[in-house]
């Protein structure tokens, strides 16, 4: 996905506002992840994989290729 740096910065700031936490510490040399940002980065791959698996399951169900929906994924809360 191609996105300009200003647009990416705006999206990150919007996410930080929505979550109520800073994800990056901005300094003169660049940015560093905060603990919250690190937690988000650690959980993101599993979250995205779960979303893809869920979409596939729903599409298979809609196409009549699946009989029952079952819970997929893991809880990352805790």
N, C-alpha and C positions, 0 to 999 in steps of 0.2 A: 504494500500500500504506500503510495507516494503522498506525502503531506509536507507542507512547508514548515519550517521551524517556528514561525510565529503562531501558526495554527496549532501545532503540537503543544507549544507552551500554553496557549489558551485552553486547550483540552485538559492538560494536566492541572492547571489552576482551577478549572471548573470541577474536576474530580476531587481535588483537595478541599474545595469549598463544600461539595456535596458530602464528603466523608468527615469533614470537620477536623482534618489533620494534615500536616505537611508531609509530603512524600519525598521531597528533596530539600536539601539545604543548598541554597544558592550562594556562591561566593565569587570573587573576582576571577578565579581560575576555571570555573565551571560549576558543576553540581555534584552532590553526593547523596546517596540514599539515606533517609532517616531509618529508624527501626521499623516504623510503619511501612515505609516504602520497600524495605527489604522483605517484610512479611508479605506484602502484596506481590512482589516479584517472585517469591518462593512459591506462593500458592497459585499464581496465574497459569502455569502450564497445565496443572491438573484441572483447574476450572475450565480452561478452554477445551481440553480433551473431553471433559464431561459434557460440555455444551454441544460439541460435535457429535458425540455418541447419542445424546438425547435427541438431537435433530434427526439423525439417521433412524432411530427407533420410531419416532413420530411419523416420519415420511414412509417407513415400511408399513406401519399400521394403517396410514391413510391409503396406501396403495394396495392394501389387502394382503400384504406379505407377512403380516405378523398377527397372531391371534390375541395375545394378551400383552399389556404393558406391564413391565415390572420396574421396580426402582433400580436405577443405575447410578453410579457415582458414589462419592464419599462425602461425608460432612467434614468441612474444614473449620468448623466453629469449635471453640473450646479454649 
